[in-house]
């Protein structure tokens, strides 16, 4: 999606030069740093961890999805394309598509995309052909689907804010919702209480759904009930920051139940109890992230015009994998 706290005694700033692949000349404006708010932050990321800029020169990157063949799918909201971006920095175009946003694989290894201009959830095959899975609720067109995740039941869950509503088009649904889409194409509204719902993620045990609100700058959590319904929501945490420093956006869990949420100046890391453990401060403002590599221990991060990767000490929770649950 397009659009500094004081350092405690336990905090550490690790300003570094960002290694880039050959031929990349653009220089980030900000610096990478690891800022701990708790000593437990270092159980997740090594103090000497190095951030690598894998590729740059995009318009605005979003929606990373790791593929075991050794590349990451990346949406470019300004160049209006989805790319395969390889670890050596080269890229291949998968599809030209108006303002693609969040992506995920489903349980059958199909790429699912939030297509903002189409105002739809679509499935894209390996040759770049797409199928619309859903574009309406109660006969009215979605606003601009933003992010998507596979639930513990295998259904598709997605957010539908107005953040990327195509210019000149009217909002038909009078709220910004979170939805469930089943394999039969049935769409169910789960909640409409958020102002601008954006990133979403299921806890590793499948018992809670977390959704952030880019307008309210907070993260809400809902109990996930059998049958794919939600209990009453509550605020899990807030990510306040100065103007233009970023808002809560994409999010992912690790296997241990820690939540990584893009926010002001980087990626905020939270434990399951809602304690802010620390922040991965990024050279460019991140929008989303995904776990990758053979052990799913590396964060692949889409940040403005670039794609980065950062090795961690943990393994990521990847909902669409058969072994997604601990």
C-alpha positions in Angstrom: 0.0 0.0 0.0 1.4 3.4 -1.0 1.1 6.1 1.2 11.9 8.1 16.6 11.3 6.7 19.6 14.1 7.3 22.1 16.5 4.4 22.4 16.5 2.6 25.7 19.7 1.3 27.4 19.2 -2.0 25.8 18.8 -0.6 22.3 21.5 -0.9 19.7 21.9 1.0 16.5 23.9 -0.9 13.8 24.3 1.6 11.0 25.8 -0.1 7.9 26.3 0.3 4.2 23.7 -1.9 2.4 25.3 -4.4 0.1 23.8 -4.4 -3.4 23.9 -6.6 -6.4 26.2 -5.6 -9.2 24.9 -2.8 -11.4 22.7 -1.2 -8.7 23.7 2.4 -8.2 20.7 4.0 -6.4 21.7 4.9 -2.8 19.2 4.6 0.1 18.6 7.8 2.0 18.2 6.2 5.4 20.4 3.7 7.2 19.6 0.1 8.4 19.7 -0.3 12.2 18.4 -2.8 14.7 16.8 -1.1 17.7 15.9 -3.3 20.6 13.3 -2.4 23.2 13.8 -5.8 25.0 16.8 -8.2 25.2 14.5 -10.8 23.7 14.8 -9.0 20.4 18.3 -10.5 20.1 16.8 -14.0 20.3 15.2 -13.3 17.0 17.9 -11.4 15.0 21.6 -11.4 15.4 23.2 -8.1 16.6 25.5 -8.3 13.6 22.9 -9.2 11.0 23.4 -7.6 7.6 20.6 -6.3 5.4 21.1 -7.0 1.7 19.5 -4.9 -1.0 18.6 -7.7 -3.5 17.1 -5.5 -6.3 16.2 -1.9 -6.9 14.8 0.4 -9.6 11.2 -0.4 -9.1 8.3 2.1 -8.8 6.7 0.9 -5.5 7.2 -2.6 -4.3 4.6 -4.7 -2.5 3.3 -8.3 -1.9 6.4 -10.5 -1.7 5.9 -14.3 -1.9 8.9 -16.6 -1.8 9.0 -19.5 -4.3 11.2 -22.5 -3.6 12.7 -22.2 -7.1 14.7 -19.3 -5.7 12.8 -16.2 -6.5 10.3 -13.8 -4.9 7.1 -12.6 -6.5 6.9 -8.8 -6.1 4.1 -6.5 -7.1 5.1 -3.1 -8.5 2.1 -0.7 -7.9 3.6 2.1 -10.1 5.0 0.0 -13.0 1.8 -2.0 -12.9 3.5 -5.4 -13.0 4.2 -8.5 -11.0 7.8 -9.7 -11.3 9.8 -12.8 -10.3 12.8 -11.3 -8.6 15.8 -13.7 -8.2 18.4 -13.6 -5.4 21.1 -12.4 -7.8 18.9 -9.3 -8.5 17.6 -10.0 -12.0 13.9 -10.0 -12.6 11.3 -11.4 -15.0 7.9 -10.0 -15.7 5.0 -12.4 -14.8 2.1 -10.1 -15.8 1.2 -6.5 -16.5 -1.7 -5.6 -14.3 -3.1 -2.3 -13.0 -1.8 -1.6 -9.4 -1.3 -5.2 -8.1 -0.9 -5.2 -4.3 -0.7 -8.0 -1.7 -0.1 -11.6 -2.8 0.0 -15.1 -1.3 0.1 -18.7 -2.5 -2.9 -20.8 -1.7 -2.6 -24.4 -0.5 -2.3 -25.6 -4.2 0.6 -23.3 -4.9 -1.5 -20.9 -7.0 -0.6 -17.2 -6.8 -3.4 -15.1 -5.3 -3.3 -11.3 -5.9 -5.2 -8.3 -4.7 -5.8 -6.5 -8.0 -6.6 -2.9 -7.1 -7.6 -1.6 -10.5 -9.8 -4.7 -11.2 -11.1 -4.3 -7.6 -10.9 -8.0 -7.3 -9.2 -11.1 -5.9 -7.5 -13.0 -8.7 -5.6 -16.2 -9.3 -2.6 -16.0 -11.6 -1.0 -19.1 -13.2 2.7 -19.5 -14.0 2.3 -18.2 -17.6 0.7 -14.9 -16.4 -3.0 -15.6 -17.1 -5.4 -14.6 -14.4 -8.9 -15.7 -13.2 -11.1 -13.4 -11.2 -12.1 -15.3 -8.0 -14.3 -12.5 -6.5 -15.0 -8.9 -7.2 -18.2 -8.2 -5.4 -20.0 -8.4 -2.1 -23.8 -8.3 -2.1 -23.7 -7.3 -5.8 -21.5 -4.3 -5.1 -17.9 -4.0 -6.3 -15.1 -4.2 -3.8 -13.2 -1.0 -3.0 -9.6 -1.9 -3.7 -8.5 -5.3 -2.1 -5.2 -4.7 -0.4 -3.7 -7.7 1.4 -4.5 -11.4 1.5 -3.7 -14.5 3.6 -4.7 -18.2 3.6 -6.6 -19.1 6.8 -6.2 -22.3 8.9 -9.3 -23.6 7.0 -7.7 -23.1 3.6 -10.0 -20.2 2.7 -8.8 -16.8 1.4 -9.0 -13.9 3.8 -8.5 -10.3 2.6 -8.8 -6.6 3.4 -10.7 -4.1 1.3 -9.9 -0.5 2.2 -10.3 2.5 -0.1 -6.6 3.2 -0.1 -6.1 2.4 -3.8 -9.6 3.0 -5.1 -9.0 3.8 -8.8 -9.3 7.5 -9.5 -12.6 8.6 -10.9 -14.4 5.4 -9.7 -17.1 5.4 -7.0 -17.1 3.5 -3.7 -20.0 1.1 -3.9 -19.7 -0.6 -0.6 -20.2 2.0 2.2 -17.5 0.6 4.5 -14.0 -0.9 4.5 -14.2 -4.6 5.3 -12.4 -7.8 6.0 -13.7 -10.8 4.1 -13.5 -14.5 3.8 -13.6 -16.1 0.3 -14.2 -19.9 0.2 -13.3 -22.4 -2.6 -16.9 -22.1 -4.0 -16.5 -18.3 -4.6 -18.8 -17.3 -1.7 -17.8 -14.1 0.0 -18.5 -13.4 3.7 -18.0 -10.1 5.5 -16.1 -10.7 8.8 -15.9 -7.2 10.2 -16.4 -3.6 9.0 -15.2 -1.8 12.2 -11.8 -0.8 10.9 -11.3 2.6 9.2 -8.7 1.4 6.7 -7.9 -2.3 7.1 -4.6 -3.3 5.6 -2.2 -6.1 6.5 -3.5 -9.3 8.1 -2.1 -12.5 9.5 -3.2 -15.6 11.4 -1.4 -16.7 14.6 0.6 -19.9 14.2 -1.9 -21.9 16.2 -4.7 -20.6 14.0 -6.7 -19.2 16.9 -6.4 -15.5 16.2 -6.6 -13.2 13.2 -4.6 -9.9 13.4 -5.5 -7.0 11.2 -3.9 -3.6 11.2 -5.6 -0.2 10.5 -3.5 2.2 8.5 -5.7 5.2 9.5 -5.9 4.4 13.2 -2.2 3.3 13.2 -3.0 0.2 15.3 -3.3 -3.6 15.2 -6.4 -5.4 16.2 -6.8 -9.0 17.1 -9.9 -11.2 16.8 -10.6 -14.7 18.1 -11.0 -17.0 15.1 -13.9 -19.3 15.4 -14.9 -22.6 13.8 -16.7 -22.0 10.5 -14.5 -19.0 9.7 -16.1 -16.3 11.8 -14.6 -13.8 14.2 -15.1 -12.9 17.8 -15.1 -9.3 19.1 -12.0 -7.3 18.2 -9.6 -5.6 20.6 -6.5 -3.4 20.1 -3.3 -5.5 20.3 -0.8 -2.6 19.8 -0.3 0.8 18.3 2.4 2.0 15.9 2.6 5.8 16.3 5.2 7.8 14.5 5.9 11.3 13.0 4.1 12.3 9.8 5.2 10.5 6.6 7.3 8.0 8.6 5.0 5.1 7.6 1.9 3.4 8.9 1.0 -0.2 9.8 0.9 -2.3 6.6 2.0 -5.8 5.8 2.6 -8.3 8.6 3.9 -11.9 9.2 4.4 -14.2 12.2 7.3 -16.4 13.0 6.8 -19.9 14.3 7.2 -18.8 17.9 4.3 -16.4 17.7 6.2 -13.1 17.3 4.5 -10.6 14.9 6.5 -8.5 12.4 4.6 -5.5 11.2 5.8 -2.8 8.8 5.3 0.6 10.4 7.0 3.9 11.1 10.6 3.8 9.8 10.8 0.1 9.6 9.4 -3.3 10.8 8.1 -3.4 14.4 8.5 -6.7 16.2 5.9 -7.7 18.8 5.6 -10.7 21.1 2.3 -12.6 21.5 1.4 -10.6 24.6 1.6 -7.3 22.7 5.0 -6.1 23.9 7.1 -4.2 21.4 10.4 -6.1 21.3 12.2 -3.8 18.8 12.3 -2.3 15.4 14.2 -3.2 12.2 14.9 0.3 10.9 15.0 0.3 7.1 16.8 2.4 4.6 13.5 2.7 2.6 10.0 2.6 4.0 8.8 -1.0 3.9 5.3 -2.0 2.8 5.3 -5.8 3.2 7.4 -8.8 4.0 7.6 -12.6 3.5 9.5 -15.5 4.8 11.8 -17.3 2.4 14.8 -19.5 1.7 14.8 -23.3 2.2 14.2 -23.0 6.0 12.0 -20.0 5.8 14.4 -18.2 8.1 15.0 -15.1 5.9 12.8 -12.0 5.7 12.2 -10.8 2.2 11.1 -7.1 2.4 9.5 -4.9 -0.2 10.5 -1.3 0.6 9.6 1.5 -1.7 11.8 1.1 -4.8 13.7 -2.0 -3.6 13.6 -5.5 -2.4 15.7 -6.5 0.6 16.5 -9.6 2.6 17.5 -10.1 6.2 18.6 -13.4 7.8 17.0 -14.1 11.2 17.5 -16.7 14.0 13.9 -18.0 13.7 11.7 -19.8 11.2 8.7 -18.1 9.7 5.1 -19.2 9.9 3.9 -19.7 6.3 0.1 -20.4 6.3 -0.1 -21.9 2.9 2.4 -24.6 3.6 1.1 -28.0 4.6 3.4 -27.9 7.7 2.3 -24.3 8.5 1.2 -25.2 12.1 3.9 -25.9 14.7 
